[in-house]
Structure formats: structure tokens, C-alpha cells
Amino acid sequence: MRIVIAEDDTLLREGLGLVLRGEGFEVVASVDGPEAFLAAVSEHRPDIAVVDVRMPPTHTDEGIKAAVEARRLHPGLAVLVLSAYVEQSFATDLLAAGAERIGYLLKERVGRVDAFIEALHRVSGGGTAIDPEVIAQLFAQRRAGDPLEKLTPREKEVLSVMAEGLGNTAIAERLFITENAVHKHIRNIFMKLELTPDPQTDRRVAAVLRYLENA
């Protein structure tokens, strides 16, 4: 798997490169700014990009803007965004055009190499990987009257784990319930969020986007 890294912190950038090469990935470029990132993506056409949210010159949202632009210029590019904090507005900006091949993780997750590598594979394979802490904070910020308030506590748990990109078997193992129970909860989630079957829409992704959009 070919990867471009965009991170302005030299130690973290070099550390990411070492970890990824050690896991058998091919790091084709490692840059420290949004313009260099866009140029590297155009030149190398990587399978996935790992991008810091905050990069020069203002260290606010340059990374997110660059990631959105890269996906616009190169449809199908997988992007895994890293952030030091939960920044919900940035997550929704990134997911606005669709959640396929998108990941949003807190930087502390990088230290958990197995989970980080799993997220890379999931995102590059067409899935979604949203940090569980992002999910937890979004649920904590729910407004009264939000459709998601119709969900039971267990259904919210299932949705939060589903948002991390896990399949039904993994959800069952995480929550110590049966797969049949997972199927039932997901069916209820779709019903309560009025997500009817549609061949053009992945209802699992739509459910994740629903609470991100309404946070």
C-alpha cells in the first residue's frame, strides 16, 4: 500500500514513517504542509493519505481543507485524518461529500499500532474509521428533539461502534451480545432514523453521517 504523510511535527512525521515502513507500507512522500501534500498526491497517486488537521501557515484547518481538495481532485483517494482533539466541525467538513474511504482518528490512537494499522486497512478498503472518542463526544452534545434521541442506550452503543467501521461480528464481540441482537439493533436504528433501503445509499454510512450532521 502506497502512502503519503502530511504532518508538520517533524518527530511525529518521522515516527509515522518508521511505523508504517515497519508494517510493510510504502511511504512514497512525507511532507509538512498542505501545498506540498497536494503536490505529492498528484505526483505519486497514493492509495491512502495520512493528514494532520492543523498545518501551516495558521495551524487551524489547513489539513482538512487540503484533504477535501485532494479527494475532489483525485476521486477515490482514501484519507485518514489525525487530530490532537475532537473537532466535530472538521469531521463533518471531511465527510460532507461522502464517508467512503475516510478515517478520523485522534493522534493518541497512533501509539496503539495495531488499531492504527487496522484503521488504515479499513479506510483503504473502502470503509470508514471514526475515533470512538469523537463518537462519544458527539452523543454528549445531542440537542433535545434530535432524531437520534429516539435511540435506546444500547442502540447508541451499536451505532457508535458501527461508526468506527466495525462489522456485525466485531460489534457483537465488542459489546458482548449476539450477532442476532446486533442485526435487531441496527434494523431499529435504520427505522428510527427513517433510513429506508436504497441501492444508491449505504445505510450504515448514512446513519453515521446523520448524527455528525446534526451535532
Buried (B, 14 or more C-beta within 10 A) or exposed (E): BBBBBBBBBEEBBEBBBEBBEEBEBEBBBBBBBBEBBBBBBEEBEBBBBBBBBBBEEEEEBBBBBBBBBBBEEBEEBBBBBBBEEBBBEBBBBBBEEBBBBBBBBBBEBBEEEEBBBBBBBBBBEEBBBBBBBBBEBBBEEBEEEBEBEEBEEBBBBBBBBBBBBBEBEBBBEBBEBEEEBBEBBBEBBBEBBEBEEEEEEBBBBBBBBBBBEBB
